[in-house]
Every structure is written in C-alpha cells, then in structure tokens.
Amino acid sequence: FATETLDYIVDEGVQIHGGYGFMQEYEIERAYRDSRINRIFEGTNEINRLLVPGMYLKKAMKGELPLLQKAQQLQEELIMLAPEEVGDGVLEQEKYLVRNAKKIA
C-alpha cells in the first residue's frame, strides 16, 4: 500500500512539473525513478495480495489467529440487531464509534 501511495504522489508531482518532471535537474525526476524501484524491491503488490489472505487463513485454521472466533462473535452480534446503548459520559459516543470501527477493520 505504501509503495502505491508513493507512486501516486510522485506521479502527481511529475504531472505538476510537466516536461520538467523528466529532467535530471529537478528533484521530482529522481523521486519518480526511485518510486518505481521501491515497488520492485518491496515485492509485487499483486503477489502480496494473493499471499497474505492465504497466510491469514492458514494461521486461523491452525488456531494461531482467532479469526474464526471473531467472525462468529460478529455474526452473533449482527443477528441480534440490537444496537449497544451509548452512554452520556465524556467521549462515550467516540469510544462507541471506535469499538465498532475496529470490528469492521
């Protein structure tokens, strides 16, 4: 993800500089060149996207990662359809939102 973000940002920088973005006198040229090699060094993002989910599932099936338990808890909570009561204390609504955001992340 980081390399794709870097690539996007540097590409926008080259776009802003126009033709000067390819000239060695400007720093954006080196950043553009380096951003491409960073994606190669890190490993192709497509391969990582294929490997990571499989590794998570293998760990979950071995019991090393509580993925299945968390999925079952979330399913039970969704079936109940009764939203949790939000308190009136300081930052209670924010804490509620963070807890729920963590469930979907």
SEVOTOR-955580 format. One record per residue (C-alpha): residue number from 1; residue in three letters; x, y, z. Coordinates in nm, 4 decimals. Layout:
<tipas>
@num: NUM residu: ALA x: X y: Y z: Z $
...
</tipas>
This chain:
<tipas>
@num: 1 residu: PHE x: 0.0000 y: 0.0000 z: 0.0000 $
@num: 2 residu: ALA x: 0.2750 y: 0.2441 z: 0.0890 $
@num: 3 residu: THR x: 0.4544 y: 0.1962 z: -0.2413 $
@num: 4 residu: GLU x: 0.1341 y: 0.2501 z: -0.4368 $
@num: 5 residu: THR x: 0.0655 y: 0.5688 z: -0.2415 $
@num: 6 residu: LEU x: 0.4204 y: 0.6892 z: -0.3028 $
@num: 7 residu: ASP x: 0.3835 y: 0.6096 z: -0.6710 $
@num: 8 residu: TYR x: 0.0595 y: 0.8056 z: -0.6920 $
@num: 9 residu: ILE x: 0.2058 y: 1.1088 z: -0.5139 $
@num: 10 residu: VAL x: 0.5217 y: 1.1153 z: -0.7233 $
@num: 11 residu: ASP x: 0.3188 y: 1.0721 z: -1.0411 $
@num: 12 residu: GLU x: 0.1128 y: 1.3753 z: -0.9431 $
@num: 13 residu: GLY x: 0.4377 y: 1.5660 z: -0.8814 $
@num: 14 residu: VAL x: 0.5614 y: 1.4808 z: -1.2296 $
@num: 15 residu: GLN x: 0.2246 y: 1.5870 z: -1.3681 $
@num: 16 residu: ILE x: 0.2565 y: 1.9237 z: -1.1936 $
@num: 17 residu: HIS x: 0.6078 y: 1.9766 z: -1.3311 $
@num: 18 residu: GLY x: 0.5076 y: 1.8716 z: -1.6811 $
@num: 19 residu: GLY x: 0.8018 y: 1.8050 z: -1.9126 $
@num: 20 residu: TYR x: 1.0435 y: 1.9302 z: -1.6491 $
@num: 21 residu: GLY x: 0.9490 y: 1.6314 z: -1.4347 $
@num: 22 residu: PHE x: 1.1709 y: 1.4129 z: -1.6543 $
@num: 23 residu: MET x: 1.4775 y: 1.6360 z: -1.6413 $
@num: 24 residu: GLN x: 1.7579 y: 1.5396 z: -1.4033 $
@num: 25 residu: GLU x: 1.7925 y: 1.8991 z: -1.2830 $
@num: 26 residu: TYR x: 1.4649 y: 1.8636 z: -1.0934 $
@num: 27 residu: GLU x: 1.4314 y: 1.6505 z: -0.7798 $
@num: 28 residu: ILE x: 1.0983 y: 1.5077 z: -0.8907 $
@num: 29 residu: GLU x: 1.2759 y: 1.3112 z: -1.1644 $
@num: 30 residu: ARG x: 1.4763 y: 1.1146 z: -0.9083 $
@num: 31 residu: ALA x: 1.1723 y: 1.0655 z: -0.6850 $
@num: 32 residu: TYR x: 0.9806 y: 0.9285 z: -0.9834 $
@num: 33 residu: ARG x: 1.2641 y: 0.6896 z: -1.0701 $
@num: 34 residu: ASP x: 1.3070 y: 0.5795 z: -0.7070 $
@num: 35 residu: SER x: 0.9367 y: 0.5215 z: -0.6542 $
@num: 36 residu: ARG x: 0.9318 y: 0.2632 z: -0.9322 $
@num: 37 residu: ILE x: 1.2280 y: 0.0700 z: -0.7939 $
@num: 38 residu: ASN x: 1.0724 y: 0.0741 z: -0.4447 $
@num: 39 residu: ARG x: 0.7767 y: -0.1245 z: -0.5758 $
@num: 40 residu: ILE x: 1.0160 y: -0.3807 z: -0.7216 $
@num: 41 residu: PHE x: 1.2227 y: -0.4075 z: -0.4012 $
@num: 42 residu: GLU x: 0.9165 y: -0.4484 z: -0.1805 $
@num: 43 residu: GLY x: 0.7777 y: -0.7280 z: -0.3927 $
@num: 44 residu: THR x: 0.4971 y: -0.7013 z: -0.6354 $
@num: 45 residu: ASN x: 0.1762 y: -0.5892 z: -0.4752 $
@num: 46 residu: GLU x: -0.0254 y: -0.8374 z: -0.6774 $
@num: 47 residu: ILE x: 0.1695 y: -1.1309 z: -0.5345 $
@num: 48 residu: ASN x: 0.1375 y: -0.9923 z: -0.1818 $
@num: 49 residu: ARG x: -0.2379 y: -0.9574 z: -0.2289 $
@num: 50 residu: LEU x: -0.2545 y: -1.3244 z: -0.3192 $
@num: 51 residu: LEU x: -0.0264 y: -1.4497 z: -0.0407 $
@num: 52 residu: VAL x: -0.1453 y: -1.2521 z: 0.2612 $
@num: 53 residu: PRO x: -0.5090 y: -1.3754 z: 0.2761 $
@num: 54 residu: GLY x: -0.3928 y: -1.7356 z: 0.2387 $
@num: 55 residu: MET x: -0.1418 y: -1.6950 z: 0.5209 $
@num: 56 residu: TYR x: -0.4118 y: -1.5483 z: 0.7477 $
@num: 57 residu: LEU x: -0.6493 y: -1.8344 z: 0.6720 $
@num: 58 residu: LYS x: -0.3803 y: -2.0974 z: 0.7394 $
@num: 59 residu: LYS x: -0.2987 y: -1.9366 z: 1.0744 $
@num: 60 residu: ALA x: -0.6680 y: -1.9194 z: 1.1595 $
@num: 61 residu: MET x: -0.7203 y: -2.2870 z: 1.0736 $
@num: 62 residu: LYS x: -0.4215 y: -2.3833 z: 1.2924 $
@num: 63 residu: GLY x: -0.5652 y: -2.1826 z: 1.5827 $
@num: 64 residu: GLU x: -0.2784 y: -1.9343 z: 1.5838 $
@num: 65 residu: LEU x: -0.5104 y: -1.6486 z: 1.4906 $
@num: 66 residu: PRO x: -0.8574 y: -1.6063 z: 1.6469 $
@num: 67 residu: LEU x: -1.0116 y: -1.5077 z: 1.3137 $
@num: 68 residu: LEU x: -1.2946 y: -1.7620 z: 1.3159 $
@num: 69 residu: GLN x: -1.3937 y: -1.6812 z: 1.6737 $
@num: 70 residu: LYS x: -1.4068 y: -1.3091 z: 1.5979 $
@num: 71 residu: ALA x: -1.6122 y: -1.3738 z: 1.2831 $
@num: 72 residu: GLN x: -1.8601 y: -1.5818 z: 1.4840 $
@num: 73 residu: GLN x: -1.8872 y: -1.3100 z: 1.7502 $
@num: 74 residu: LEU x: -1.9542 y: -1.0503 z: 1.4835 $
@num: 75 residu: GLN x: -2.2137 y: -1.2737 z: 1.3196 $
@num: 76 residu: GLU x: -2.3957 y: -1.3228 z: 1.6523 $
@num: 77 residu: GLU x: -2.3905 y: -0.9501 z: 1.7134 $
@num: 78 residu: LEU x: -2.5314 y: -0.8770 z: 1.3677 $
@num: 79 residu: ILE x: -2.8076 y: -1.1325 z: 1.4146 $
@num: 80 residu: MET x: -2.9171 y: -0.9705 z: 1.7413 $
@num: 81 residu: LEU x: -2.9727 y: -0.6359 z: 1.5614 $
@num: 82 residu: ALA x: -2.9947 y: -0.4633 z: 1.8985 $
@num: 83 residu: PRO x: -2.7557 y: -0.1682 z: 1.8981 $
@num: 84 residu: GLU x: -2.5451 y: -0.1079 z: 2.2040 $
@num: 85 residu: GLU x: -2.6526 y: 0.1814 z: 2.4257 $
@num: 86 residu: VAL x: -2.4198 y: 0.4777 z: 2.4113 $
@num: 87 residu: GLY x: -2.3500 y: 0.6467 z: 2.7440 $
@num: 88 residu: ASP x: -2.3691 y: 1.0183 z: 2.8163 $
@num: 89 residu: GLY x: -2.0169 y: 1.0475 z: 2.9564 $
@num: 90 residu: VAL x: -1.7268 y: 1.2353 z: 2.8115 $
@num: 91 residu: LEU x: -1.6263 y: 1.0882 z: 2.4740 $
@num: 92 residu: GLU x: -1.8667 y: 0.7935 z: 2.5131 $
@num: 93 residu: GLN x: -2.0006 y: 0.8292 z: 2.1592 $
@num: 94 residu: GLU x: -1.6455 y: 0.8436 z: 2.0207 $
@num: 95 residu: LYS x: -1.5476 y: 0.5309 z: 2.2156 $
@num: 96 residu: TYR x: -1.8552 y: 0.3542 z: 2.0777 $
@num: 97 residu: LEU x: -1.7649 y: 0.4512 z: 1.7222 $
@num: 98 residu: VAL x: -1.4037 y: 0.3369 z: 1.7648 $
@num: 99 residu: ARG x: -1.5154 y: -0.0010 z: 1.9048 $
@num: 100 residu: ASN x: -1.7425 y: -0.0556 z: 1.6058 $
@num: 101 residu: ALA x: -1.4810 y: 0.0633 z: 1.3586 $
@num: 102 residu: LYS x: -1.2377 y: -0.1938 z: 1.4983 $
@num: 103 residu: LYS x: -1.4932 y: -0.4672 z: 1.4337 $
@num: 104 residu: ILE x: -1.5052 y: -0.3982 z: 1.0617 $
@num: 105 residu: ALA x: -1.1344 y: -0.3263 z: 1.0140 $
</tipas>
